[in-house]
Amino acid sequence: MVGLGPGAARLVTPEATAVLADATDLVGYGPYLARVSGRPGQVCHGSDNREELDRARHALALAAAGRRVAVVSSGDPGVFAMAAALFEAIEGGEPAWREIDVEVVPGITAMLAAAARVGAPLGHDFCAINLSDNLKPWELVTRRLLLAAEADFAIALYNPLSRARPWQLHQAFELLRGVRPAATPVVFAHAVSEPDERIDIVPLSDAEAERADMRTVVLVGSSQTRLVARPGGRPFVYTPRRVGGR
Amino acid sequence: MVGLGPGAARLVTPEATAVLADATDLVGYGPYLARVSGRPGQVCHGSDNREELDRARHALALAAAGRRVAVVSSGDPGVFAMAAALFEAIEGGEPAWREIDVEVVPGITAMLAAAARVGAPLGHDFCAINLSDNLKPWELVTRRLLLAAEADFAIALYNPLSRARPWQLHQAFELLRGVRPAATPVVFAHAVSEPDERIDIVPLSDAEAERADMRTVVLVGSSQTRLVARPGGRPFVYTPRRVGGR
């Protein structure tokens, strides 16, 4: 289970590169597989994005049959990606699958790549919430957002919207505007580290869902998150390590 | 500002390696500098662990004088590490420091390296809390722990204890035992990816602070986090993507 990081080859770890080179089979969502240059003889198994559990079962069946299988994942496989689906498939699958030698190779997850591009907005306590309600009730998402705001976490929002769910991010912003200062910095980070990277920093009062798409991660500051203005450049965004006069 | 990942060279990104090779000066906490093989002519500036702000100012002064400075950080510089201190130093420092070309190179942070070693315990919504009360009141830490528990986040605890603070992790466990099931999996991950790596998985009811030290990150499952037993091996730990019958 290999994390490819946010996009750029320079953010793929040597561990990931080595595991990919050693595999007999590569399994993954088509666009992620396309980021990997398979060597001659390697078998590529592409699939659709929404078929995570089927993809995991397919990979496990191949591994149980003696293949060395690398399942590729964007970012870090353990953060709203393929790893949880793999272990779910193992738990519900063939007893023999539990004996497969599984290695998870971590990767640079989107929120950390995005944070690095603007400063250190996650430099203090923070949380990560998947805004998709494909697999959980929307009420749970809103409850978590409110509790995260009450805890004054900086908040990273993954999967902020999709064609099937255009309204979630809008609702999330409305909700946060009720409890966080209007000036709270919000970072829209699209396609971080890729050629079409685009970063917008706006106050929460002006945060509009339309700025995001399926390749965007959204970071919402805590009450302490600050902008450092720069002459002729995008400001730095950071959350101080210090709270309450310590 | 360069993230070196959790420890192993195979988890250092090519981007980090390239930036380190290009620097004239390396700045950092001694043991982190020791992980970097400086090339001839590079100047190394080691310092003590608690002098983050002084170290940041020193690096900025060098950069303002025209040096190419790499500040090294364990894990990801943006997660309870050097990046927030750097931007704090810029904000409070010389106006010219705001014009320095700052690049943050993300790294594999401890909680993600630890999660990868046991499965996917952070596979659903989660938060990261620094247990140190050096820079924030302990009351804020306990409030965040309780709200995180109420939100049913999986929780990563950084800096769980130190010689100066032996009691925080004990209090955190006591507090969580009041609100999370006794069987909740707790992962103690010590020195992940290094030769002396040690991983313990215990139920919350048996979680004792003595299992942790300054090189440990602690992961506490949500109410949904599960163990998958394996014949003759450590169980997998994962948090399902699915909640509430979806």
Chai-1 contact restraints between the chains, C-beta under 6 A:
chainA,res_idxA,chainB,res_idxB,connection_type,confidence,min_distance_angstrom,max_distance_angstrom,comment,restraint_id
A,R10,B,P14,contact,1.0,0.0,6.0,A-B,restraint_1
A,R10,B,E15,contact,1.0,0.0,6.0,A-B,restraint_2
A,L11,B,T13,contact,1.0,0.0,6.0,A-B,restraint_3
A,L11,B,E15,contact,1.0,0.0,6.0,A-B,restraint_4
A,T13,B,L11,contact,1.0,0.0,6.0,A-B,restraint_5
A,T13,B,T13,contact,1.0,0.0,6.0,A-B,restraint_6
A,P14,B,R10,contact,1.0,0.0,6.0,A-B,restraint_7
A,E15,B,R10,contact,1.0,0.0,6.0,A-B,restraint_8
A,E15,B,L11,contact,1.0,0.0,6.0,A-B,restraint_9
A,D76,B,L112,contact,1.0,0.0,6.0,A-B,restraint_10
A,G78,B,A115,contact,1.0,0.0,6.0,A-B,restraint_11
A,G78,B,A116,contact,1.0,0.0,6.0,A-B,restraint_12
A,G78,B,A120,contact,1.0,0.0,6.0,A-B,restraint_13
A,G78,B,L122,contact,1.0,0.0,6.0,A-B,restraint_14
A,G78,B,G123,contact,1.0,0.0,6.0,A-B,restraint_15
A,A83,B,A120,contact,1.0,0.0,6.0,A-B,restraint_16
A,A83,B,G123,contact,1.0,0.0,6.0,A-B,restraint_17
A,A84,B,A120,contact,1.0,0.0,6.0,A-B,restraint_18
A,A84,B,G123,contact,1.0,0.0,6.0,A-B,restraint_19
A,A84,B,Y238,contact,1.0,0.0,6.0,A-B,restraint_20
A,A84,B,R241,contact,1.0,0.0,6.0,A-B,restraint_21
A,F87,B,G119,contact,1.0,0.0,6.0,A-B,restraint_22
A,F87,B,A120,contact,1.0,0.0,6.0,A-B,restraint_23
A,F87,B,F236,contact,1.0,0.0,6.0,A-B,restraint_24
A,F87,B,Y238,contact,1.0,0.0,6.0,A-B,restraint_25
A,E88,B,P240,contact,1.0,0.0,6.0,A-B,restraint_26
A,I90,B,V228,contact,1.0,0.0,6.0,A-B,restraint_27
A,E91,B,V228,contact,1.0,0.0,6.0,A-B,restraint_28
A,R98,B,R230,contact,1.0,0.0,6.0,A-B,restraint_29
A,V104,B,A116,contact,1.0,0.0,6.0,A-B,restraint_30
A,P106,B,I108,contact,1.0,0.0,6.0,A-B,restraint_31
A,P106,B,L112,contact,1.0,0.0,6.0,A-B,restraint_32
A,P106,B,A113,contact,1.0,0.0,6.0,A-B,restraint_33
A,P106,B,A116,contact,1.0,0.0,6.0,A-B,restraint_34
A,I108,B,P106,contact,1.0,0.0,6.0,A-B,restraint_35
A,L112,B,D76,contact,1.0,0.0,6.0,A-B,restraint_36
A,L112,B,P106,contact,1.0,0.0,6.0,A-B,restraint_37
A,A113,B,P106,contact,1.0,0.0,6.0,A-B,restraint_38
A,A115,B,G78,contact,1.0,0.0,6.0,A-B,restraint_39
A,A116,B,G78,contact,1.0,0.0,6.0,A-B,restraint_40
A,A116,B,V104,contact,1.0,0.0,6.0,A-B,restraint_41
A,A116,B,P106,contact,1.0,0.0,6.0,A-B,restraint_42
A,G119,B,F87,contact,1.0,0.0,6.0,A-B,restraint_43
A,A120,B,G78,contact,1.0,0.0,6.0,A-B,restraint_44
A,A120,B,A83,contact,1.0,0.0,6.0,A-B,restraint_45
A,A120,B,A84,contact,1.0,0.0,6.0,A-B,restraint_46
A,A120,B,F87,contact,1.0,0.0,6.0,A-B,restraint_47
A,L122,B,G78,contact,1.0,0.0,6.0,A-B,restraint_48
A,G123,B,G78,contact,1.0,0.0,6.0,A-B,restraint_49
A,G123,B,A83,contact,1.0,0.0,6.0,A-B,restraint_50
A,G123,B,A84,contact,1.0,0.0,6.0,A-B,restraint_51
A,D125,B,I129,contact,1.0,0.0,6.0,A-B,restraint_52
A,D125,B,R144,contact,1.0,0.0,6.0,A-B,restraint_53
A,F126,B,A128,contact,1.0,0.0,6.0,A-B,restraint_54
A,C127,B,C127,contact,1.0,0.0,6.0,A-B,restraint_55
A,A128,B,F126,contact,1.0,0.0,6.0,A-B,restraint_56
A,I129,B,D125,contact,1.0,0.0,6.0,A-B,restraint_57
A,L135,B,R241,contact,1.0,0.0,6.0,A-B,restraint_58
A,L135,B,R242,contact,1.0,0.0,6.0,A-B,restraint_59
A,L135,B,R246,contact,1.0,0.0,6.0,A-B,restraint_60
A,K136,B,V243,contact,1.0,0.0,6.0,A-B,restraint_61
A,K136,B,G244,contact,1.0,0.0,6.0,A-B,restraint_62
A,K136,B,R246,contact,1.0,0.0,6.0,A-B,restraint_63
A,P137,B,G244,contact,1.0,0.0,6.0,A-B,restraint_64
A,R144,B,D125,contact,1.0,0.0,6.0,A-B,restraint_65
A,R144,B,A151,contact,1.0,0.0,6.0,A-B,restraint_66
A,L147,B,L147,contact,1.0,0.0,6.0,A-B,restraint_67
A,L147,B,E150,contact,1.0,0.0,6.0,A-B,restraint_68
A,L147,B,A151,contact,1.0,0.0,6.0,A-B,restraint_69
A,E150,B,L147,contact,1.0,0.0,6.0,A-B,restraint_70
A,A151,B,R144,contact,1.0,0.0,6.0,A-B,restraint_71
A,A151,B,L147,contact,1.0,0.0,6.0,A-B,restraint_72
A,F153,B,C127,contact,1.0,0.0,6.0,A-B,restraint_73
A,V228,B,I90,contact,1.0,0.0,6.0,A-B,restraint_74
A,V228,B,E91,contact,1.0,0.0,6.0,A-B,restraint_75
A,R230,B,R98,contact,1.0,0.0,6.0,A-B,restraint_76
A,F236,B,F87,contact,1.0,0.0,6.0,A-B,restraint_77
A,Y238,B,A84,contact,1.0,0.0,6.0,A-B,restraint_78
A,Y238,B,F87,contact,1.0,0.0,6.0,A-B,restraint_79
A,P240,B,E88,contact,1.0,0.0,6.0,A-B,restraint_80
A,R241,B,A84,contact,1.0,0.0,6.0,A-B,restraint_81
A,R241,B,L135,contact,1.0,0.0,6.0,A-B,restraint_82
A,R242,B,L135,contact,1.0,0.0,6.0,A-B,restraint_83
A,V243,B,K136,contact,1.0,0.0,6.0,A-B,restraint_84
A,G244,B,P137,contact,1.0,0.0,6.0,A-B,restraint_85
A,R246,B,L135,contact,1.0,0.0,6.0,A-B,restraint_86
A,R246,B,K136,contact,1.0,0.0,6.0,A-B,restraint_87
